[in-house]
């Protein structure tokens, strides 16, 4: 066709890119894309600036990935490294969510939500604002390099780069206190890794959104290929109703006009397409189902006093039904199918399981790792001592006092390295909020250890609350 | 062979190089452009690399002005500077002050653990569990005292080390030359009685007097030992050279004496302090 990036089946394996200059369009889907873009960009750029008070000495950023201290903060949730399964669960949900959405409304992710789509759309608007619409852009492209062309091109790339810097800049704010980091960035005191991250993301944003655009979707992204395998005759896709449009013809007043379908071959659908495909060739990998060609075609149909929907969102089944003159099935038939239900159940099941896990998760973690070298020590009075490396994590934000008590091992007592507390069967340890206490704990048995009596447990409990853990351990003595 | 005339080959549509051998012509299929540019870029890179780094051993020193060995030295220097805040604090504080400060203690303990692994574990074992003749540092038996200052002194000046004037020095006489063989047997049984080991009661009773005459001056009448002069305690369950009749009597007849380097002569004072706190924190420190 006239202008497509997708290589022909019979053509060469590698073809140089044909530059795409999408034409501006207005309509229902364009408005939807605007709204989604504004919401998506606002979430991305503004989230790090939301404050969330957690108490004295705790970070007050609502969403913060604190690598140095190994914490992930999300509003009222704090995730410790050992709870990373929550993040893994979210990623699994995101994956299945994509399957679910694809199953219901086709490639909606590609057309509206994918960062590649959102930023490319933004960059296309900038380009249009600086250079003019499609025709002006093509004229400028072919024009000799005059001062005006230099000025426009420099302005365009300058704004692109600025957006790219801001995009990379917003990213690093998720990993440190945003106001502090901004001050450091501006006074050139931020860590090197912050500048490096911004540089890399600036480059990728500029290259992917400004220069590569639809090539990312067509050549680089695996998702269109996976989605291709997930679509069936009940999936919503952008469909050209060729039974109504063909044979297409421009000259409505010519002799042949009587046999023409509704398509006037005005090429509006091709001109507005951000990936440069011709939807009239049918469903194809280059189509991200953004619906802009529907907006464009509906306008033309309006002008010609023809019914809208020559290009429409419909399923293959509807297309076949309409073609045969049968009534279309309801939209619900695209949604209510076993596959969708299965995805929804899995997705919802994982979501519920994670919420349940979040509600009952322990806010206390303790481990007593047996010192293996040496496994036991004989003291001068003949008693036997075992060492345990204690790690006590207070996963609540406020400081708490914990009691550790020996359960089992009659006659045994505990001491702590570098502590002057007298030997006892229990000890109390204050752990700061959102913090971990580490120490070596010694358990000593004064006499002989009876056979099979080595098993015992450290019972840890929160003196002010209900959190409790029994940590099973084993006392080792010479045979 | 060649007529130097290039033309388009009909069968393939590719240009020929103009080379022809007995009518067999060569098609001109050059390397892909990207490959060629990468190759040129590599040549440029190699030239720059040879100038930038010391490429000819001994002949060029490189524009970067240093070797990887120098880089390591710089990295070590930077690392030391990064730690200097803590190292300086440890140098300035007393051992007891460090022990009272959780953060300093944590830093000193892990520094001490690292230094222990490098310098001490060869004799005392990686877990400081000791071996026959090399004291276990986890327990509460200390030949020369288990307080912070005692341990610090022992590490600093070593044991029976001739290079240090303040070294820990004690030498038990070889009683094989002083006592008769049956007397050695008797006193060995007395020592085993003190330590709560199985023994010959008659021999132990006979040995008691010999012990008082020959051994009690250093080891104490009840076998309590004396850390001041490095006389091991005998009435406990810990036997440095083994706790049975053969090994104890052998130690009486011809005592073995352990030695330890004076680490103050080899390591800086901060490291010795860190080692002291690590050893003291192993559980037996007093």
Interface residues (C-beta under 8 A of the other chain):
Chain A: X371 X372 X373 X374 X377 X378 X379 X380 X381 X382 X385 X387 X415 X417 X418 X438 X440 X442
Chain B: X99 X105 X106 X125 X126 X127 X129 X136 X138 X139 X140 X141 X196 X233 X236 X237 X238 X280 X281 X282 X283 X284
